[in-house]
Amino acid sequence: MHHALEIRMKKPDARPTTCPVSEGEVGAILRAARLKSGMARKQLAQTSGTSERYLALLESGEGNPTLSVLIALSQALDLSLAELLPLGGERDAPTATLVGLVRHLSFDRQGALEAWLREERATTPATTRDRRVILIGLRGAGKSSLGKRLADLRGVPFVEMTSLVEDAYGDDIGQLIERNGYAALHRYERAAWQDICRTHRAAVIAVPGGIVADPDLYDEMLTTAYSVWLKASADDHMARVIAEGGVRAGAAARIARDDLESVLDARSPDYARTQLHFDTSGLAFDMSLTRLAEQVDKVMADPRPQPPLRSGQE
């Protein structure tokens, strides 16, 4: 029987933390960029394919530029699109400053910085992971079923991160997103992960497949826990989802399968950053559990940076 995890999670503020961008801010940035370039308003209008009157409205903060117009203006000014947005389109000033510095590095220096950052990520001390193991993947991959049994074998708690978020919010994830948006969901998920790390040095944690949409949190999770991508074929995923009652067989299932493949294509590059890739397709449950446990032990026994280990490798 797996251990129950008791965590009292501080409820984060569900209100948005970012302010909407005003036309005035964009207009001021546009005007400053034009003046800095020495380009007359008439010249910029001609080069970008906009009218001089419309450009005057934009610069005064009275117009609302479309994305296509901003792209045309940025190209005419020889700037990146981000340079016409407040904070460069970033969420906070420190990040905007850092991104701005990187943007103006030469290609050679950008390459050197990228190599250094990758090395830093790869050589993060394994001790920061303690004995935590995260399982990530799409619905139907076996995160809950295999996770509970893996926790039993290791004698550690099993944690459903989604359950922690729902308990803290007081309702299901769907309602949290509908009422407060994805930014609020990410704040709850960050709070949940911080509490897990604070209260448990050892645990098996099933994390939501969409956690990769919060790059900062996902980076933190990869450096504070051992990571496993539970994979399965699209057919196996759908068969398991149908068996769980998540979708009915038939036309709805075919649409859901197409959606699943699209989501997997979008998330695979991030899932592939995990230490272990374990494919459960075609494996009986007990065999999957045995092999998963063996390979997790191998990864945890050798903390050195290594290529991702696939389920077929011994």
Buried (B, 14 or more C-beta within 10 A) or exposed (E): EBBEBEBEBEEBEBEEEEEEEEBEBBBBBBBEBBEEBEBEBEBBBBBBEBEBEBBBBBBEBEBEBEEEBBBBBBBBBEBBBBBBBBBBBBEEEEBBEEBBEEEEEEEEEEEEEEEEEEEEEEEBEBEEBBBBBBBBBBBBBBBBBBBBBBBBBBEBBBBBBBBBBBBBBEEEBEEBEEEBEEBBBBBBBBBBBBBBBEBBEBBBBBBBBBBBBBEEBBEBBBBBBBBBBBBBEBEBBBBBBBEEEEBEEEEEBEEBBEEBBEBBEEBEEBBEBBBBBBBBBEBEEEEBBBBBBEBBEBBBEEBEEEEBBEBEEE
